[in-house]
Structures are given as structure tokens and as C-alpha cells.
Amino acid sequence: MSEDLIGYAKLTQDALRGVVRDALKVALTGLPGDHHFYISFRTRSRGVQVAQYLAAKYPDEMTIVIQHQYEGLEVRDDHFAITLHFGGVPQRIVIPFAAITRFYDPSVRFALPFDAVDDLSPDAIEEEDDVLENDVDGSVVKAPTTGAVVSLDAFRRKK
């Protein structure tokens, strides 16, 4: 088989990150219906900006939920910024699209996994067992982890 000199895998990842960007642009005016987003990202990726205490608490990866209580959403070509409340305290977060590892809209069971595109050291690439979520009231809670592999086919729309 020939070597992929075009880089289809990267082109595909970039196109799918564009889907996330466009979905976030819809959220600029408020999310319609029951739509809401779970976005997981690597906290040590280049360009990620989170409060120091959050970076210390979640050194590898965290998941935020964008649903009802968010403000100041800005969507740019290469990143987005949003203010969420953690323990009742507003925190500005900046997330480059390249740092995103998962995007999920549970209202329509739409999920996108991403290859991590960042400059983490090898020891930081180990999977973090405790994925964190910012729930609707803005507090941070541990997501349940079962260690089970989930087939993405369950999240795809049936034709």
C-alpha cells in the first residue's frame, strides 16, 4: 500500500473539529431545544487557559458541560472561550480545538472522538481515570467511570 502523502487522517480530524466549531457558533445565541454539549479536553495542551487551581486539580483532562449556565462564549477559528461557574465562582476558560478529545451532544446521541493534537510530555499522555464534568449548576463533579469500552455505533443516527 502507498504512503498517505495527503494526510487524510489529519484532514478528517480538522473537518470534524469544524463541526464542533459550528455547533458552538449555534450556542452563541443559546442552544435550541434540549441540545447541550459535553466537551473533553487536555488541560496541558498548548493554548489551554484554565484557572491554576483547576489545572492542578485536573492535570490531564477535564470535561465541561455547556447547557444553561454559561456566558461570554466566543468562537474563533482555532479556539473558543467561555465563562463557566465552578463552585459558584465564574472562571474564564480558553480551549483550542486541537486540545479537544471528545465532543458529545446527548440530546441527539451525537459523539465525536478526536486524536489528541498537542505537545504533552510522554508521561502526561497517560489516560486520566477521573473525567470531570461541570454540571448544570456549574459545580464540578466526578463522572462515573466503569472502564468499559463503549461502541460509538450506539451514538450514530440510524438511517
Buried (B, 14 or more C-beta within 10 A) or exposed (E): EEEEEEEEEEEEBEEBBEEBBEBBEEBEEEBEEEBBBBBBBBBBBEEBBBEEEBBEBBEBBBBBBBBEBBEEBEBEEEBBBBBBBBEEEEBBBBBBBBBBBBBBBBBEEBBBBBEBBBEBEEEBEEEBEEBBBBEEEBEBEEBEEEEEEEEEEEBEEEE
